[in-house]
Amino acid sequence: MAFENLLADRTGKMGVNIIREILKVVSQPSMVSLAGGIPAPESFPLEIIRELTEIVVDKYASMAFQYGPTEGFWPLREALSDYLKKRKINAGAGEILVASGSQGVLDAIGKVLISKGDRVAVEAPTYLGALQAFTPYEPDYVRMDTDDDGLIPGCLENVLASGKIKFIYLVPTFQNPTGRTLPLERRKEIAAIITKHNALLVEDDPYGTLRYRGRDILPIKTLAPDNVVYISTLSKVFAPGLRIGFCHAPEQIRKWLVIVKQGIDLHTSTFNQALAAEYIAGGFLERHLPKIIDLYRPKQDAMLSALDTYFPEGFKWSRPEGGMFLWVEGPEGFDMEEMYWKAVKRNVAFVPGKYFYTSQEEGIETMRLNYTMADEETIDRAVKILSEVIEKQL
Ligand SMILES: Cc1ncc(COP(=O)(O)O)c(C=O)c1O
């Protein structure tokens, strides 16, 4: 029976998540993976989770295990409202939607907003998971130029002037894959541009609180509140397996996000939401976050100093003040995918950067490096091996 014939027209266009495919190769125990984008298991607050579990069962009893409202568990929405106020985002508890990870929000946004052929503007490069969420709804992607400071505002202006754009998707802080952060001045320009064009921006902010140096920068949401869907997650500051993401969207969009979520999963796990509510409201997040930062800062330092020490001339990389990734650019034409397979033979993996572009011809000479999973000594050794593989390929 050829069940392939039964697939919907759009299914074949979805493609596989290449990073997941790459991660299959790197699951061998001897492999050092700088490829993933996942938090260090040591960052999960297991003792706190044990304590929270007891609190949740005592406080909410069977309510924590019952079906709940699609919009989210009320105590979590209240806790998130206070949490967002600290980031200067004014969002009443009743305006916040909880989702199964920020990925759940991205999928719902695609479902609510994208009709076939709609133009969606994305940075080049951009978060692969967002492309995966949007692509089934068959948009036409419009690429926007970036530099070391992220999206170039003039390019956004040109794109918006060129015709109707359904929405703009941005990761302004410690971007995945580049680690780049938009400076405040650019955020102000972008806010002014989207307001002028009455455009909708989807601001995805999973890494903003993972800052190791420098000062916090206001989310674009605070500068153009009516034009921005702000998305964030507890995946990087609590535990990704709990699948707690959330968003604050303009009212006309919010109600449709709720309707499509009813069809997706009715609601996000009530028990996990109750854990998250207590994690935030009980002050556990505030106390635990500095520990995650202290865990990652030396790892990032180790990777930056190994790159400075070993990588050859002609290569440059981002120096983010936080987040989970560094972005390396080689000399023009240097094929990082070819290099990937050579590096894997020497038990070091990374992600070739070309997969983060909407056009496959771009980013051949780029790579994304993650530093959260390995220890400092291993990071140093792995970067040294990468530099040896590069030297040979050069
Ligand atoms: C930019 C960005 N958005 C969204 C996500 C999805 O995160 P989650 O669904 O775990 O909240 C990730 C995960 O790595 C990400 O890097």
The ligand as an SDF file (V2000), in Angstrom:
LIG
                    3D

 16 16  0  0  0  0  0  0  0  0999 V2000
   14.5700   31.6620   18.7200 C   0  0  0  0  0  0  0  0  0  0  0  0
   13.8430   30.5050   19.2900 C   0  0  0  0  0  0  0  0  0  0  0  0
   12.5120   30.5310   19.3400 N   0  0  0  0  0  0  0  0  0  0  0  0
   11.8050   29.5120   19.8530 C   0  0  0  0  0  0  0  0  0  0  0  0
   12.4390   28.3930   20.3480 C   0  0  0  0  0  0  0  0  0  0  0  0
   11.5990   27.2580   20.8750 C   0  0  0  0  0  0  0  0  0  0  0  0
   11.7010   27.1480   22.2520 O   0  0  0  0  0  0  0  0  0  0  0  0
   10.6120   26.4820   23.1650 P   0  0  0  0  0  0  0  0  0  0  0  0
    9.5410   25.9250   22.2810 O   0  0  0  0  0  0  0  0  0  0  0  0
   11.3160   25.4280   23.9280 O   0  0  0  0  0  0  0  0  0  0  0  0
   10.0790   27.5630   24.0320 O   0  0  0  0  0  0  0  0  0  0  0  0
   13.8290   28.3100   20.3200 C   0  0  0  0  0  0  0  0  0  0  0  0
   14.5070   27.1080   20.8170 C   0  0  0  0  0  0  0  0  0  0  0  0
   15.6720   26.8910   20.7460 O   0  0  0  0  0  0  0  0  0  0  0  0
   14.5490   29.4020   19.7750 C   0  0  0  0  0  0  0  0  0  0  0  0
   15.8940   29.4000   19.7130 O   0  0  0  0  0  0  0  0  0  0  0  0
  1  2  1  0
  2  3  1  0
  2 15  2  0
  3  4  2  0
  4  5  1  0
  5  6  1  0
  5 12  2  0
  6  7  1  0
  7  8  1  0
  8  9  2  0
  8 10  1  0
  8 11  1  0
 12 13  1  0
 12 15  1  0
 13 14  2  0
 15 16  1  0
M  END
$$$$
